[in-house]
Amino acid sequence: MDDMVGKGLEWYVILKLLFFASASFVPTALPLAILLSSIMAFGNLAESYELVALKSAGISLARIMVPLITLISLIAIGDFFFSNNLIPVANLKFQSLLWDVRQARPALDIKEGVFYNGIDDYSIHIDKKDKKSQKIEGVTIYDHTNKRGDDVVLIAKSGEMSISPDQRWLALKLNDGARYEELRDDKEGHHPTDPASRLTFKTYELKFDLLEFKLKRTDENLFKENSVMLNLNQLQYYVDSLKTLRKRKAIADIGFAKQFLFATRDPSAIKDNTKTIKMSSTLANKPFVYSVPTNDPKHFVVRAENTARSLSTMFHSYTEELDNSDKEIRKYEIEWHRKFSLSIACLTLFFIGAPLGAIIRKGGIGYPTVVAIFMFLIYYVISIIGERAAREGAIGVFTGMWISTIVLLPIGLYLTYRANRDSVTFNYRNFLKRLIAMIKKEKDDPTLTPDS
């Protein structure tokens, strides 16, 4: 919002930003919507004893869920195609438009008693301004178009501001003023004795080009390499290309390091540009200690220290390059897995929401919403932790992006299995009562120690 406020953007530009930004929220909001709707639907069925009627007719909970599983699977497939085909385009248009909005200048707003420097090469000060008629009083303008400092100054008692119908020009019509200009030769520099000119006027008009205040669009092709703006095939292409480049650079750097190391022992080891490493037969058949000269050991020690420092700097730089390359590869791999993991999350949270709705037996919007938000927060926190760990390389990308599904899908299947069997294990009210009674018993029993 800070990038948009005060820049005089048209209403349709703001709507564009909001529309393109909202598209990226769909894959994340859809699993929450499925979780909430499944809890509400099955909660209403259980609360009105419709599930009991269906089960008494011999229809199990799993059989009741089959049509909804089919529907959720179709939604998950649609979510995948939406993430793969539409979201990259929406992200591209959003990021490019947001960049242009950030680069746009604030709207023209000349305030009273403050120097306004929004127009290039001019500094404008106004004592008073009538907002309705746009009449101004006490005008002082410093003209820097000559790039020689404050050598041109305009002062006027009053004036009037107006903008052309096409919003291209700002006209300042000044009344009863004077124009001062220092006349000096740039080659000789400024001297106190330089002459000056003074021009008094009854009316004086200035025009300022406002084209620079308009929103300028940047070529969208400049943003296309960002990982969130690529589809599945493009992401795979970038991953394969980066891995190939990394492998080639690693082989080249290791070869150079070996040449550098062996060259410090035997300068004749490097004879051509084929990068073939050959050690002399004299050194190859003897321990390294025999290569230490006996006539000048100090020089050899200094040379060894310099070599060690050079190798340390070289390998440190090489390690940083590899780390940066790995981070770049992981960034594209994360987006590749995200397109699948968010779609599978729709099914995962459905298998949690449907049995939970049958268990809690509460419909409406209140209690199911609390349960849905709580379960979604668990899913979201696990997803964020896994993604950050994968981005930093602490765990594999596959594990990091699928850890929420790996954790919650078995729980959802277990809940479905137990709810289908009408297990009393899911009588959460009795569980809470037993837990509260146990806590009270521990507080009232004086024989219990803190350890027990």
WODAMO-V991625 format. One record per pair of residues at least 12 apart in sequence whose C-alpha atoms are under 8 Angstrom apart, sorted by the first residue. I is the first residue (numbers start at 1). J is the second residue. D is the distance in Angstrom with one decimal. If there is no record, write none. Layout:
i-><I I>
j-><J J>
d-><D D>
This chain:
i-><3 3 4 4 6 6 7 7 7 7 8 8 9 16 17 17 17 20 20 20 20 21 21 21 23 23 24 24 24 27 27 27 27 28 30 31 31 31 31 32 32 32 32 34 34 34 34 35 35 35 35 35 35 35 35 36 36 36 36 36 37 38 38 38 38 39 39 39 39 39 39 39 39 39 40 40 40 40 40 40 41 41 41 42 42 42 42 42 42 43 43 43 43 43 43 43 43 43 43 44 44 44 44 44 45 45 45 46 46 46 46 46 47 47 47 51 60 61 61 62 62 65 69 72 72 72 73 73 75 76 76 76 76 77 79 80 80 80 80 83 84 84 84 84 85 87 88 88 88 88 89 91 91 92 92 92 92 93 95 96 96 96 96 96 97 97 100 100 100 100 101 104 104 104 104 105 105 105 105 106 106 107 108 110 110 111 111 112 112 112 112 112 113 113 113 113 114 119 121 121 121 122 122 122 122 122 123 123 123 124 124 124 124 125 125 125 125 126 126 126 127 134 134 134 135 135 135 135 136 136 136 136 137 137 137 137 138 138 138 138 139 139 139 139 139 139 140 140 140 140 141 141 141 142 151 151 151 152 152 152 152 153 153 153 154 154 154 154 155 155 155 156 156 156 156 156 157 157 157 157 158 158 158 159 159 159 159 160 160 160 161 167 168 168 168 169 169 169 169 169 170 170 170 170 171 171 171 171 172 172 172 173 173 173 173 174 174 174 174 175 175 175 175 176 176 176 176 177 177 177 177 178 178 178 178 179 179 179 180 180 180 180 181 181 181 182 182 182 182 183 183 183 227 227 227 228 232 232 235 235 235 235 236 236 236 238 239 239 239 242 242 243 246 246 250 253 255 256 257 258 259 259 262 262 264 265 266 266 268 327 327 327 330 330 330 330 331 333 334 334 334 334 334 337 337 338 341 341 341 344 345 348 348 348 348 349 349 349 350 351 351 351 351 351 352 352 352 352 352 352 352 353 354 355 355 355 355 355 356 358 359 359 359 360 379 379 380 382 382 383 383 383 383 383 385 386 386 386 386 386 386 387 387 388>
j-><101 102 101 102 106 107 104 105 106 107 106 107 215 94 94 97 98 90 91 93 94 90 91 94 87 90 87 90 91 79 83 342 343 342 346 342 345 346 349 349 372 373 376 346 349 350 353 346 349 350 352 353 354 372 376 353 368 369 372 373 353 350 353 354 357 353 354 355 356 357 358 363 368 372 357 362 363 364 365 368 354 357 363 354 355 357 358 361 363 356 357 358 359 360 361 362 363 364 368 357 361 362 363 364 358 361 363 357 358 359 361 362 361 362 363 358 420 419 420 416 420 354 347 346 347 350 346 347 346 343 344 346 347 343 343 339 340 342 343 339 230 231 232 339 231 229 228 229 230 231 229 228 229 220 223 224 229 220 223 217 218 219 220 223 217 218 215 216 217 218 215 213 214 215 216 118 212 213 214 118 213 213 213 124 126 126 129 125 126 127 128 129 125 126 127 128 126 208 143 144 145 141 142 143 144 145 141 142 143 139 140 141 142 138 139 140 141 138 139 140 139 160 161 162 158 159 160 161 158 159 160 161 156 157 158 159 155 156 157 158 154 155 156 157 158 159 153 154 155 156 153 154 155 154 180 181 182 179 180 181 182 179 180 181 177 178 179 180 177 178 179 174 175 176 177 178 174 175 176 177 174 175 176 172 173 174 175 172 173 174 173 210 209 210 211 207 208 209 210 211 207 208 209 210 205 206 207 208 205 206 207 203 204 205 206 202 203 204 205 201 202 203 204 200 201 202 203 200 201 202 203 198 199 200 201 198 199 200 196 197 198 199 196 197 198 194 195 196 197 195 196 197 331 332 335 335 336 339 332 333 335 336 332 333 336 332 329 332 333 325 329 329 322 325 322 318 275 275 311 277 275 277 277 279 307 291 279 280 280 391 392 393 390 391 393 397 391 397 387 390 391 397 401 398 401 401 401 402 405 405 405 405 408 409 412 408 409 412 412 409 412 413 415 416 408 409 411 412 413 415 416 372 416 412 415 416 419 420 415 419 419 426 427 428 404 408 404 403 404 400 401 402 403 404 400 399 400 401 402 403 404 400 401 400>
d-><6.7 5.4 6.7 7.4 5.5 5.9 7.1 6.3 4.0 4.4 7.1 5.1 7.8 7.9 5.9 7.2 7.2 5.1 6.7 6.9 5.3 7.3 7.2 6.3 6.3 6.6 6.0 7.5 7.1 6.4 6.9 6.2 7.4 6.9 7.1 7.6 6.0 4.6 6.5 7.7 7.3 7.7 6.3 6.5 7.1 6.2 7.9 7.8 5.3 5.4 7.3 5.0 7.8 6.1 7.8 6.9 6.7 6.3 5.2 7.9 8.0 6.3 5.2 5.0 6.9 4.7 5.4 7.7 6.2 4.1 7.6 7.7 5.9 7.3 6.3 7.4 5.1 6.2 7.1 5.9 7.8 7.2 7.0 5.9 7.5 4.7 5.2 7.6 7.6 7.9 4.1 5.4 7.6 6.7 4.6 4.6 4.5 7.9 7.7 7.8 6.9 6.1 4.2 7.1 7.5 7.7 7.8 7.5 5.5 7.8 4.9 7.3 4.8 5.6 6.5 7.9 6.5 7.6 5.1 7.5 6.4 7.9 7.5 6.9 6.4 7.8 8.0 6.8 7.9 4.7 6.6 6.0 7.3 6.9 5.8 6.0 6.5 7.8 5.7 5.9 7.8 5.0 6.2 6.6 6.3 7.4 6.0 3.9 5.4 6.4 6.4 6.8 5.8 7.0 6.6 6.7 5.5 7.2 7.7 7.9 6.7 7.8 6.0 6.8 7.1 7.9 6.7 6.3 6.0 6.6 6.8 6.6 7.1 5.8 7.4 7.9 7.5 5.5 7.9 7.9 7.2 6.7 7.7 7.9 7.8 7.2 7.7 7.3 5.3 5.3 5.4 6.4 6.4 5.8 5.1 7.4 7.1 7.8 6.2 4.6 5.2 6.9 5.7 5.0 5.9 7.5 5.7 5.1 6.9 7.4 6.0 4.6 6.6 8.0 5.8 5.1 6.3 5.6 4.8 6.6 6.7 5.9 5.5 7.2 7.5 5.9 4.4 6.3 5.5 5.1 5.7 7.4 7.7 5.7 4.1 6.3 7.6 6.1 4.9 5.8 7.8 5.7 5.1 6.3 6.6 7.6 7.2 5.7 4.7 6.7 5.7 5.0 6.5 6.5 7.7 5.4 5.2 7.2 5.6 4.4 6.7 5.8 5.2 6.5 7.3 5.9 4.5 6.4 5.3 5.5 6.5 6.0 5.9 5.6 3.8 6.5 7.7 6.3 5.7 6.1 6.0 5.3 7.0 6.9 5.3 4.2 5.4 5.9 5.2 6.6 6.6 7.2 6.2 5.1 5.8 6.4 5.6 5.0 5.5 7.9 5.6 5.1 6.6 6.7 6.9 5.7 4.6 6.6 5.6 5.1 6.4 6.8 5.8 4.4 6.5 7.9 5.5 5.0 6.0 7.3 5.3 4.5 6.5 7.6 5.8 4.5 6.4 5.8 5.6 6.6 7.7 6.8 5.4 4.1 5.9 5.7 5.0 6.3 7.2 5.9 4.7 6.6 5.6 5.3 6.6 7.1 6.3 4.3 6.4 5.4 5.1 7.0 7.0 5.5 6.6 6.6 6.1 8.0 5.9 7.3 7.6 6.3 8.0 7.9 7.4 7.3 5.7 6.4 6.9 7.5 6.4 7.2 7.3 6.8 8.0 7.5 7.0 7.8 7.7 7.6 7.4 6.4 7.8 7.1 7.5 7.6 6.9 7.0 7.7 6.8 7.2 7.6 7.4 6.1 7.8 6.8 6.6 6.9 7.5 7.8 7.6 6.3 6.9 7.2 6.5 6.7 6.8 6.3 7.6 7.7 6.6 6.6 6.8 5.2 6.7 7.9 7.8 7.3 7.9 7.4 4.7 6.2 7.7 6.5 8.0 7.9 7.3 4.3 7.5 6.7 7.4 7.4 7.6 7.9 5.9 5.2 5.8 7.9 7.4 7.1 6.7 6.5 7.5 7.8 5.8 7.4 7.8 7.1 5.4 7.5 6.7 7.7 6.8 5.4 7.8 7.4 4.0 6.0 7.9 6.3 7.7 5.1 5.6 7.7>
